[in-house]
């Protein structure tokens, strides 16, 4: 059974006649997510750019389901195509990144309608896929702010997990220079993700830490309208220096997902 984008509610899925057995299906998970939704948390998500339909399921609850499912490529595709935010975010957690195709990821970024889907779920999966670098370079050129945000966030994830020997250091240095020259004029969300990329290179790519820090000092503070949230924009020089003080420069992550 495939949950179509038009079938955005559990009621619609149930009406399709799906079998609610003990197996983990997209429809049974949607029903579980609907029961887990909280109005108070949904309000928080909407303030962070999430769009309806959204149940308001806390990430801690999504991770419990992730633990049960582990990785499931076809199930992730079905959940994402439900159009329900909570299911789409869960899809990012359970996706088998190595099996994701460019077509899959382009489809995902096209339908990542704001909030954590743009800056977290889709970029995490893209960064863990074989296509992260090429798609990130494609997406940052988009005139659609959300796609460009996802591109810069994918670059952030990419440098955090790939060994320095596997990175194109000259290309990354050119991207740092691009950030320095354009960040203050970039769209609101893109500015935030560019700043995150600058920090990521400084922290995770030891050969470029000095370069990233120099550009960060040149850029100065980055102003981003964070809307009706308590979120703040990290000051890149301080963030990189703190990593230096901890002795964690160049320490890679096992996965871009968190």
N, C-alpha and C positions, 0 to 999 in steps of 0.2 A: 504494500500500500504506500503510495506516495502522497505526502501532504502538500497540496498545491498552494501557491502564494495567495490565491483568492480564498482558501479555506483557513481563515485567520483565527478561528476560535475552536475550542474543543468541541462545542456543540456541533459545529459544521463537520468536524472530523468524525464524530460519532454518527452523524446522519449519513455518512458515506457507507456505513455498514461494516466498519473495520472490526476485526476480532480483538477483544480486550482479554487476551490470555495472559499468562504469567511472563511471557517473553517481553523484552524491552523493545517496544516499537515507538515510532515517533508519536503516534496518537496517544499511547498510554503515558508517555512522558509528558506530553502536553497537558493531559488531564492531571497528572501529578503536580506539574508546575502551577496550574491554575489554583489548586488547593493550597499551595505554599505561598501564594502571593499575599503581600501586605500593603495596605493602602498607604501607610506612612512611608515605607521604603519606595513605593512607586512614585510618590511625590518627590523624593530625593532624586530618583533616576530622571524624572521629567525635567527637573532643574538642571541636570547635567546633559541635557540635549537629547535624551531618549525620546522616541516617538511611539505613539500608540500603533498597534496593540501591545500592551505591556502589563504583566501581572504583578510585578513588584517583588520578585523572588531574590532574596539575599544571595550574594556570591557564596557564602558559606554553605547554603543549601544546594546550590548548583554544583559545588565541588563534591558534595556527598554523592550526587548522581554520577558525576565524573568518575569517582572512585569505583562505583559499581560497573559502569560501562567500560571504563578505560579508554581504548581507542576503537572507533568504529567509523570507517570512512563513509559507507552508504547512509548510515543513520545520521551522521553529521550533515550530509547534504540535505536529507529530508527535513531535519529540524530547522536548518537555515531557511529553507524554502517555505516554512510555515508562515513566515512574516511576523511571528510573535517575538518581541525583543528578547525575552528571557531564554527562549529556545534557540534563538540565533546566537546568543552569547555562549550558551552551553555547547552549541555546535563547534564553536572555536576551541573549547576546552577538550572535546573528545575527538576532534578531527585527527586523522592520520596524515600529518603534514607531508610525509614523503610521497603519499599517493595523490595529493592534490595537483591537479593540472592547471596550466595557465588559464584555461577556459573556466575551470571552477573558480579560481581566485578572481578573475575579472568579473565573473557573475556576482561573487560575494561583495566585492568592493562597490559594484554598481548599486547594490541594494542595501549597503551599510548606511542607514539613514540616521546619521548623527550619533553623538555621544561615544560610549565605550566600544561600539562596534567599529567605528572609524579609527579610534586611536589605540585600541587594545586587541579585540578579538580577531579581526581580519589581519592586521599587521603581524600578530603573533604567529598565525598559521602561515602567512606568506613568508616570514623570516625563517620558519622551520622547514619550508619546502625547498626544492632545488631551484625554484624560480624567483626567490626573494630579491636578489640583486637586480635582475633584468626588469622585473615588474616594478620595483621601487623607482628605478630610473625612469620608467614609462609614466608612472603615476604622478611623480613630482612635477611633470610638465603639464598636467591637466589644468584646465581653466576652472574645473569644478573644485571648490575649496575642500570638500570632504575627501575627494580622491587624492588630492595633493597632500592633505594631512596624513592619509593612510600611507602614502609613499614615504614621507619623511619618518613616520613611525616605524615602517618596515625597515628602513635603513638603520634606525636605532636598534631594533631587534637583531638585525643581521650582524652588526659589528659586535654586539654583546655575546654572540654565541660562536662566531667563526674564528678559528685560529688566525693570528695575524698573518701567517704565511699564506693563508687562503684569501686574504683581502687584497683588493687593488688599492694600495696605499696612495699612489699619485692621484687616482680618481677621487679618493676620499679627501685628499688635500684640496683638490679643486672644488669639491662640494662645500668644504669649510669656507673657502674664499667666497663662494656664491652666497652662503648664509650671511657672511659678514657684510656683503655688499647689498643684500636685498631684504634682510629680516625685518627691518623697521618699516618697510613699505608693504610687506606681505599681508595677506588677509589674516584676520584675527587668529583663527585656529591654526593656520599654517605657521604663524610666528611661534606659537607654543611648541609645535612639533619640531620646528627648526632648532629651537633652543634645546629641546631634549636630545636631538641628534648631536649637537655641538658638545653637550655634556657627555653623551655616550662615547663619542670618539675620544674625548679627553680621558675618560675613566677606563675604557675597555681596550683601547688601541695604544699600547705603550709607546710605539715609535712616533705617534702623533700627539702625545699628551702636551708637549711643549707648544706645538703649533696650535692646537685647540685652545690652550690657555691664553696664548697671545691674541688669538682672534676674539676670545671671550672678553678679554680686557678691552679690546678695541670696540666691541659692540656695546658694552656697558649693560645697563638694566634693560630688560625687554618688557614693554608694557602690553598686557593682554587683558581684554575685558573678560573676566571669568563669570560674568552673569550673576545669578542669584545663588552663588555657592561660596564656600569658605576656602576654595582652592587658591593657591598662590603660585606665582611663576618663580621657579628656582633661579637664583643668581648664579650663572654658570661658573665664574671664577671661584667662588666660594665652594661650590659643590665639587669641583675638580681638586681643589687644594685639600679638602677634607679627605678625599680618597687617597691623595698622596700621603697625608698624615697617618692614615690607617694602614698604609702599606698595601693597598688593594688595587693599585693601578695594574691593568692588564689581566686581572683575574676574570676569566670568562664565566658566563652562566651556562648551566646545562641545557636550559630551554628559555626561549623568549617569553613563554607563558608564565604567569604568576597568579 
